[in-house]
Amino acid sequence: MWLWHGLARRLRQIFERVASTDKILDPSPHGHLGIYLLPGKDNRPVLALQPDNLENALKLYAARMIADGTTLNHCKNCQNPFLSGGGRERRKKRGDATFCSDDCRWKFHNEARRKARMGG
């Protein structure tokens, strides 16, 4: 279990480094990949990257998410980190999302209304 916890921490650090600056801070490699040329349409070569283990597969996926515009945000209500933006999959959050879930958004706004009614 501690191996997975360490991997989760390293993946989060990759997203945090990108979020903290507009520059690439760590050009060093994050994993090992096999590089293959496979036959594609009309037998034209297609580049394929194949990680050698699950850890490197997750690092590759995280790197692709970052390159596609996914960012790490912190919820305005609970302060937990969440990912937003990136690809055009239906379930992804907008890039400017400020809440990790609808539940947190409702709680935040309900508390703001409650405080306004109470006078402060």
C-alpha positions in Angstrom: 0.0 0.0 0.0 2.8 2.4 0.8 4.1 2.0 -2.8 0.8 3.2 -4.2 0.7 6.1 -1.7 4.1 7.1 -2.9 3.1 7.0 -6.5 0.0 9.0 -5.9 2.1 11.6 -4.1 4.6 11.8 -7.1 1.7 12.1 -9.6 0.2 15.0 -7.5 3.7 16.7 -7.4 3.9 16.6 -11.2 0.5 18.4 -11.4 1.5 20.9 -8.6 4.8 21.8 -10.3 3.0 22.6 -13.6 0.4 24.6 -11.7 3.0 26.7 -9.8 4.6 28.1 -12.9 4.2 28.6 -16.6 7.6 27.0 -17.2 8.5 23.4 -17.2 10.4 23.0 -14.0 11.5 19.4 -14.3 12.6 18.3 -17.8 14.0 15.0 -16.3 12.3 11.8 -17.2 9.4 10.5 -15.2 9.4 6.9 -16.4 10.5 4.4 -19.0 8.7 3.7 -22.2 9.1 1.4 -25.1 9.1 3.3 -28.4 7.6 1.3 -31.3 6.7 2.0 -35.0 3.6 -0.1 -35.8 1.7 -0.4 -39.0 -1.2 2.0 -39.2 -3.6 2.8 -42.0 -2.3 1.9 -45.4 0.6 0.2 -43.6 2.1 3.6 -42.9 4.2 3.6 -39.6 2.5 5.0 -36.5 4.5 5.9 -33.4 3.4 3.9 -30.3 4.6 4.4 -26.7 4.3 1.5 -24.4 5.1 1.8 -20.6 7.0 -1.1 -19.1 4.8 -1.2 -15.9 1.7 0.2 -14.3 3.5 3.0 -12.5 5.0 4.3 -15.8 1.6 3.9 -17.5 0.0 6.2 -14.9 2.9 8.7 -15.3 2.4 8.7 -19.1 -1.4 9.2 -18.7 -0.8 12.1 -16.2 1.7 13.7 -18.6 -0.8 13.4 -21.5 -3.5 15.0 -19.3 -1.2 17.9 -18.4 -0.3 18.4 -22.1 -4.0 18.4 -23.0 -4.7 21.2 -20.5 -5.8 19.4 -17.3 -5.0 21.5 -14.2 -5.0 20.8 -10.5 -7.4 23.0 -8.5 -8.4 23.2 -4.8 -12.1 23.2 -3.9 -13.4 26.6 -2.7 -15.5 24.7 -0.1 -13.6 21.7 1.3 -10.1 22.7 0.0 -9.5 19.2 -1.4 -7.6 19.0 -4.7 -9.3 18.0 -7.9 -8.5 17.9 -11.6 -10.3 20.1 -14.2 -10.1 21.1 -17.8 -8.2 19.1 -20.5 -9.9 16.9 -23.1 -13.4 17.0 -24.3 -14.7 14.0 -22.4 -18.3 14.5 -21.2 -17.6 14.0 -17.5 -14.6 16.4 -17.2 -14.9 19.6 -15.3 -14.5 23.0 -16.9 -11.1 24.5 -16.7 -12.3 27.3 -14.5 -14.1 25.0 -12.0 -13.9 26.1 -8.4 -15.7 23.3 -6.6 -14.8 19.6 -6.6 -18.5 18.5 -6.7 -22.1 19.8 -6.9 -22.5 18.9 -3.3 -19.6 21.2 -2.3 -20.9 24.0 -4.5 -24.4 23.7 -2.9 -22.9 23.7 0.6 -20.8 26.7 -0.1 -23.6 28.8 -1.5 -26.1 27.7 1.1 -23.7 28.7 3.9 -23.2 32.1 2.2 -27.0 32.6 2.0 -27.3 31.5 5.7 -24.6 34.0 6.8 -26.3 36.8 4.7 -29.7 36.1 6.4 -28.0 36.1 9.8 -26.4 39.5 9.1 -22.8 38.6 8.6 
